[in-house]
Amino acid sequence: MTPDLRALVVFADSSLHRSRISRRIADALAGLPGVQVQDLYQLYPDFYIDVRRERELLKAAPLVVFVFHLGWYAMPALLKEWFDSVFKPAWAAAKPGRLAGKRAFAAVACASSALDYRPGGLHGRPLADYLAPLAQSATACGMDWLAPHVFYEADAVDGGAAGRHADALRALLARLAGLADEARGGADGT
């Protein structure tokens, strides 16, 4: 376990080998001191989650970030399994709350544009509506839910835009985790 854990990144991308953005994000965030990136599909390809380990990381981290690509209006299957196994209400929302006061947010990549996520748009409702189960799970456990960090049109961008997004997420995470000096460096440490 990371001795001075500042943030836990719960990373879920079942198609990492095809993703233009996910590997850049994982690499950018893993390079931050005090940040533990849990790549769920690498760690648990059989969906058998080490619940004890994941809970220990959750208890130690003051900031939790859920990183995934939105597909069919939901989080990936393994991230849902992680919530069902790790965030069991009897554990996560027990009094006094084990997770109370921790901060959490989602870093989500979407194939569509921001305009598609509104009434009258392609998807008919705001992106926040699709993230509501995640946000509600966190808040039910006493966590402070922060605004999501969204990368719209993620499937249509070039490598430069993907890199800029990864660097922006790295800077946000560094700032929220109190690693201000680290926020300047990109995925390659520049």
FENTA-V327234 format. One record per pair of residues at least 6 apart in sequence whose C-alpha atoms are under 7 Angstrom apart, sorted by sequence separation. I is the first residue (numbers start at 0). J is the second residue. D is the distance in Angstrom with one decimal. If there is no record, write none. Layout:
BEGIN
i=I j=J d=D
i=I j=J d=D
END
This chain:
BEGIN
i=15 j=21 d=6.3
i=29 j=35 d=6.7
i=91 j=97 d=6.0
i=114 j=120 d=6.3
i=115 j=121 d=4.7
i=116 j=122 d=5.5
i=117 j=123 d=5.4
i=118 j=124 d=4.8
i=138 j=144 d=6.3
i=173 j=179 d=5.7
i=15 j=22 d=6.5
i=29 j=36 d=5.8
i=67 j=74 d=6.8
i=91 j=98 d=6.4
i=115 j=122 d=5.7
i=116 j=123 d=6.3
i=117 j=124 d=4.4
i=137 j=144 d=6.6
i=116 j=124 d=5.3
i=117 j=125 d=4.6
i=173 j=181 d=6.2
i=174 j=182 d=6.5
i=116 j=125 d=4.5
i=173 j=182 d=5.1
i=116 j=126 d=5.5
i=134 j=144 d=6.2
i=170 j=182 d=4.1
i=169 j=182 d=6.3
i=170 j=183 d=6.5
i=150 j=164 d=7.0
i=166 j=185 d=5.2
i=166 j=186 d=6.6
i=10 j=36 d=6.7
i=6 j=33 d=6.6
i=7 j=34 d=5.9
i=8 j=35 d=6.0
i=9 j=36 d=6.2
i=10 j=37 d=5.8
i=11 j=38 d=6.1
i=13 j=40 d=6.0
i=5 j=33 d=4.9
i=6 j=34 d=4.8
i=7 j=35 d=5.0
i=8 j=36 d=4.6
i=9 j=37 d=5.1
i=10 j=38 d=4.8
i=11 j=39 d=5.4
i=12 j=40 d=6.7
i=4 j=33 d=4.5
i=5 j=34 d=5.8
i=6 j=35 d=6.4
i=7 j=36 d=6.1
i=8 j=37 d=6.0
i=9 j=38 d=6.5
i=10 j=39 d=6.0
i=11 j=40 d=6.2
i=3 j=33 d=5.5
i=4 j=34 d=6.0
i=46 j=77 d=6.4
i=54 j=85 d=6.4
i=1 j=33 d=6.5
i=53 j=85 d=6.8
i=48 j=81 d=6.9
i=1 j=35 d=6.9
i=50 j=84 d=6.6
i=50 j=85 d=5.5
i=39 j=77 d=7.0
i=69 j=107 d=6.4
i=113 j=151 d=6.1
i=58 j=97 d=6.7
i=62 j=101 d=5.8
i=63 j=102 d=6.3
i=64 j=103 d=5.6
i=65 j=104 d=6.4
i=66 j=105 d=5.9
i=67 j=106 d=6.6
i=68 j=107 d=5.5
i=69 j=108 d=6.1
i=103 j=142 d=6.7
i=112 j=151 d=5.1
i=58 j=98 d=6.6
i=61 j=101 d=4.9
i=62 j=102 d=4.8
i=63 j=103 d=4.6
i=64 j=104 d=5.2
i=65 j=105 d=4.6
i=66 j=106 d=4.7
i=67 j=107 d=5.3
i=68 j=108 d=4.5
i=69 j=109 d=5.5
i=102 j=142 d=5.5
i=103 j=143 d=6.2
i=104 j=144 d=5.8
i=111 j=151 d=5.9
i=112 j=152 d=5.2
i=61 j=102 d=6.3
i=62 j=103 d=5.6
i=63 j=104 d=6.7
i=64 j=105 d=5.6
i=65 j=106 d=6.0
i=66 j=107 d=5.9
i=67 j=108 d=6.4
i=68 j=109 d=6.1
i=99 j=140 d=6.2
i=100 j=141 d=6.1
i=101 j=142 d=4.9
i=102 j=143 d=4.6
i=103 j=144 d=5.1
i=104 j=145 d=5.0
i=106 j=147 d=5.8
i=107 j=148 d=6.3
i=108 j=149 d=5.9
i=109 j=150 d=6.1
i=110 j=151 d=6.2
i=111 j=152 d=4.8
i=64 j=106 d=6.8
i=98 j=140 d=6.0
i=99 j=141 d=4.1
i=100 j=142 d=5.2
i=101 j=143 d=6.1
i=102 j=144 d=6.0
i=103 j=145 d=6.0
i=104 j=146 d=6.3
i=105 j=147 d=4.9
i=106 j=148 d=4.6
i=107 j=149 d=4.9
i=108 j=150 d=4.6
i=109 j=151 d=4.9
i=110 j=152 d=4.5
i=98 j=141 d=6.1
i=99 j=142 d=5.0
i=100 j=143 d=6.1
i=102 j=145 d=6.9
i=104 j=147 d=5.4
i=105 j=148 d=6.3
i=106 j=149 d=5.8
i=107 j=150 d=6.2
i=108 j=151 d=6.1
i=109 j=152 d=5.8
i=110 j=153 d=5.2
i=96 j=140 d=6.5
i=98 j=142 d=6.0
i=109 j=153 d=5.7
i=110 j=154 d=5.2
i=96 j=141 d=6.5
i=108 j=153 d=5.8
i=92 j=139 d=6.6
i=92 j=140 d=4.3
i=7 j=56 d=7.0
i=91 j=140 d=5.7
i=7 j=60 d=5.8
i=6 j=60 d=5.2
i=4 j=59 d=6.4
i=5 j=60 d=5.6
i=6 j=61 d=6.2
i=7 j=62 d=6.3
i=8 j=63 d=5.8
i=9 j=64 d=6.0
i=10 j=65 d=6.1
i=11 j=66 d=6.2
i=12 j=67 d=5.8
i=4 j=60 d=5.6
i=5 j=61 d=6.1
i=6 j=62 d=4.6
i=7 j=63 d=4.8
i=8 j=64 d=4.7
i=9 j=65 d=4.8
i=10 j=66 d=4.7
i=11 j=67 d=5.2
i=12 j=68 d=6.7
i=73 j=129 d=6.5
i=5 j=62 d=6.5
i=6 j=63 d=5.7
i=7 j=64 d=6.3
i=8 j=65 d=6.0
i=9 j=66 d=6.1
i=10 j=67 d=6.2
i=72 j=129 d=5.8
i=8 j=66 d=7.0
i=11 j=75 d=6.7
i=11 j=78 d=6.1
i=62 j=176 d=6.7
i=27 j=165 d=6.3
i=23 j=162 d=6.6
i=27 j=166 d=6.8
i=20 j=161 d=5.3
i=24 j=165 d=4.8
i=28 j=169 d=5.6
i=19 j=161 d=6.8
i=23 j=165 d=6.1
i=27 j=169 d=6.1
i=31 j=181 d=6.8
i=30 j=186 d=6.9
i=27 j=185 d=6.3
i=27 j=186 d=3.8
i=26 j=186 d=5.9
i=6 j=176 d=6.3
i=5 j=176 d=5.5
END
